[in-house]
Amino acid sequence: MNWTPWFQQSDERPQKGGFSGALVMPVKVLKNEGSEIRLRLVGEDHSTLQLFRSRLNANDKVEYANFFTGHPDLDEPELYVRAKKGAKADKIVKDLCSDIAKEFADLSL
């Protein structure tokens, strides 16, 4: 499932350490039940997860958002979002991804 051009579902692990010009983050949807969503973010670390958590918790449609890293060598981190009544968690995450992608689109190194 492709969320935005920034996200791509893949079994391939992203390479760390270089900027290829394309930002790809493999995502596995573990749970998507209306107001709740749980995602596994392959190859990501605390920096990316904190960006998502802080922006999601600042969203007035989000009741709760957090991430769980598990074992640093064995587990891929997971992001959990619970939306307020009447809001859909997957739409909130998709919209956030689009916003972040737009912010980084004009980045030049």
C-alpha positions as CSV (number, residue, x, y, z in Angstrom):
1,M,0.0,0.0,0.0
2,N,1.5,3.3,-1.0
3,W,0.6,6.1,1.3
4,T,2.3,9.0,-0.5
5,P,5.4,9.1,-2.7
6,W,7.3,9.3,0.6
7,F,6.1,5.9,1.7
8,Q,6.4,2.6,-0.1
9,Q,5.6,-0.8,1.2
10,S,8.5,-3.1,0.5
11,D,10.2,-6.2,1.9
12,E,13.5,-4.6,1.1
13,R,15.3,-2.9,3.9
14,P,16.4,0.7,3.2
15,Q,20.1,1.5,3.1
16,K,21.3,3.8,5.9
17,G,23.8,6.5,5.4
18,G,23.4,8.2,2.0
19,F,20.9,10.4,0.4
20,S,19.7,9.0,-2.9
21,G,17.4,11.9,-3.7
22,A,14.3,9.7,-3.1
23,L,12.9,9.3,0.4
24,V,11.4,5.8,0.8
25,M,10.1,4.4,4.0
26,P,8.8,0.8,3.9
27,V,5.7,0.6,6.1
28,K,3.8,-2.5,7.2
29,V,0.3,-2.0,8.4
30,L,-0.2,-4.1,11.5
31,K,-3.7,-2.8,12.4
32,N,-6.1,-0.4,10.7
33,E,-9.4,-0.3,12.4
34,G,-11.0,3.1,11.9
35,S,-9.9,5.2,14.8
36,E,-6.8,3.1,15.5
37,I,-3.8,2.3,13.3
38,R,-0.5,0.6,14.1
39,L,2.4,0.7,11.7
40,R,5.8,-0.9,11.5
41,L,8.3,1.6,10.1
42,V,11.1,-0.4,8.6
43,G,14.6,1.0,9.0
44,E,13.6,4.1,11.0
45,D,15.0,5.4,14.2
46,H,14.0,7.6,17.1
47,S,14.4,10.8,15.1
48,T,11.7,9.9,12.5
49,L,9.4,8.4,15.1
50,Q,9.7,11.5,17.3
51,L,8.8,13.7,14.3
52,F,5.6,11.7,13.8
53,R,4.7,11.4,17.4
54,S,5.1,15.1,18.1
55,R,3.1,16.2,15.1
56,L,0.4,13.6,15.6
57,N,-0.1,14.6,19.3
58,A,-0.3,18.3,18.2
59,N,-3.2,17.4,15.8
60,D,-6.6,18.2,17.3
61,K,-8.1,15.0,15.8
62,V,-5.6,12.7,17.6
63,E,-6.4,11.4,21.0
64,Y,-3.1,9.5,21.5
65,A,0.0,8.8,19.4
66,N,3.2,7.0,20.5
67,F,6.0,4.8,19.2
68,F,7.6,1.7,20.5
69,T,11.1,0.7,19.6
70,G,11.3,-2.7,21.1
71,H,14.8,-4.4,21.0
72,P,17.2,-2.2,19.0
73,D,18.7,-5.1,17.0
74,L,15.7,-7.4,16.7
75,D,12.6,-5.3,16.3
76,E,11.5,-2.7,13.8
77,P,9.8,0.3,15.5
78,E,6.1,0.7,15.6
79,L,3.9,3.8,15.5
80,Y,0.5,3.7,17.2
81,V,-2.2,6.3,16.6
82,R,-5.7,6.6,18.1
83,A,-8.0,9.2,16.6
84,K,-10.8,11.0,18.4
85,K,-14.3,10.0,17.7
86,G,-15.4,10.6,14.1
87,A,-11.8,10.8,12.8
88,K,-10.0,8.1,10.8
89,A,-6.5,7.4,11.9
90,D,-5.2,6.3,8.5
91,K,-6.4,9.6,6.9
92,I,-4.6,11.6,9.6
93,V,-1.4,9.7,9.1
94,K,-1.7,10.0,5.3
95,D,-2.2,13.7,5.6
96,L,0.8,14.1,7.9
97,C,2.9,12.1,5.4
98,S,1.9,14.5,2.6
99,D,2.7,17.5,4.8
100,I,6.1,16.2,5.7
101,A,6.9,15.3,2.1
102,K,6.0,18.8,1.0
103,E,8.3,20.3,3.6
104,F,11.2,18.1,2.5
105,A,10.5,18.5,-1.3
106,D,12.4,21.8,-1.6
107,L,15.3,20.6,0.5
108,S,18.6,21.0,-1.3
109,L,21.9,19.6,-0.1
